[in-house]
Amino acid sequence: MQIYEELKARGLIAQVTDEEEIRELVNGGKAVFYIGFDPTADSLHVGHFMALCLMKRLQMAGNRPIALIGGGTGYIGDPSGRTDMRSMMTPETIQHNCDCFKKQMERFIEFGEGKAMMLNNADWLLGLNYVELLREVGACFSVNNMLRAECYKQRMEKGLSFLEFNYMIMQAYDFYHMFQTVGCNMQFGGDDQWSNMLAGTELIRRKLGKDAYAMTITLLLNSEGKKMGKTASGAVWLDPNKTSPYDFYQYWRNVGDADVLKCIRMLTFLPLEQIDEMDQWEGSQLNTAKEILAYELTKLVHGEAEAEKAQETARGLFAGGGSTEHMPSTELPAARFENGQIGALNLLVACGLCASNGEARRLIQQGGVSVDDKKVESADAVFAQELFQGEGVVIRKGKKVFHRAYTK
């Protein structure tokens, strides 16, 4: 099976333009394609997984990825999927986030001469002359067509700033610029980016003629993929300092029964034949599938050694009596204790298991907290400081989240 057919079999392709030309380029290893990443944080999260895995698959098949960091468009902000305008970032913050992205992407794709490229659209967008841009690019855009695009329609009632209205033009110009300067002939993006990508294809064809090769492909369920990056307590990051390898493993170990095989098919590099056999699994076999998913993705992001540690810790904890060595942990400073004690609410917030005392109180009232396998019955419960010395205590949130708290 060739790579384009594999992408379809894995459920990664939703819409395309010029499918036969795209198939020929991708299968022939002649695609120079870009995927954009807005530098809105200093770490990628699991919502970026589909894009990163796609880049890796296509590079393995001989194609050349371009990771386009939106250092320029980051000054504007993509209105897609948002109900309000993004806050402005400083140039220093944008550059820092760009640098962090590259370090994480290097685990997925290989950069270098003739290999993957990382470009920053600040390099060409920030130097544009406004009047020249209006004359060269603005004349190619119909305001009526732009307002019909989903990325703008959903914002019209709340209010769409003129700043954000320019985002489509900027993204289209990115493709146009890279087509001319580095031979970029294909763009990939989420299903919420379809209008923006079509604008780029149309700009190339209007400026350079109908024979110009400019293709677009969207990823199936990429908007759902973005939701993958969010949990009740925040984002699941690829940076181990933000989300530990164990927590990362547990996130995937806890996906729903209905989603596990879909995630394995779309995100892992297991052979399709093996995954097809797993399609028949049910009951307890789905727990095995979840372990496979969690292990494969943790290995991909954090390496085999960390994946082994996370799996060993998780299995030990759920079997009872497992080691706490690799469990997410929080060292409690002496200032956290008052008169040699710490309250249950303070403990949960200090360990990052709850965002506020109110959330911690509700969790305890619902019977969702245990300390050393003993359920915390009251939000007023307190724990003596000496309990946290040495190995400390193991806090269990719900059925599947474990955390160690200790003092020195």
ZIGIHU-V703627 format. One record per helix or strand of 3 or more residues. SS is the DSSP state (@ for helix, = for strand). FROM is the first residue (numbers start at 1). LEN is the number of residues. Records with the same first field share a line. If there is no record, write none. Layout:
BEGIN
SS->FROM-LEN, FROM-LEN
END
This chain:
BEGIN
@->3-7, 19-9, 46-15, 73-3, 91-15, 122-4, 130-7, 138-3, 143-6, 150-7, 162-4, 167-15, 191-18, 222-7, 245-9, 257-11, 272-7, 285-18, 304-16, 334-3, 344-7, 357-9, 385-4
=->13-4, 32-6, 64-6, 116-5, 186-5, 215-5, 329-3, 341-3, 369-3, 382-3, 393-5, 401-7
END
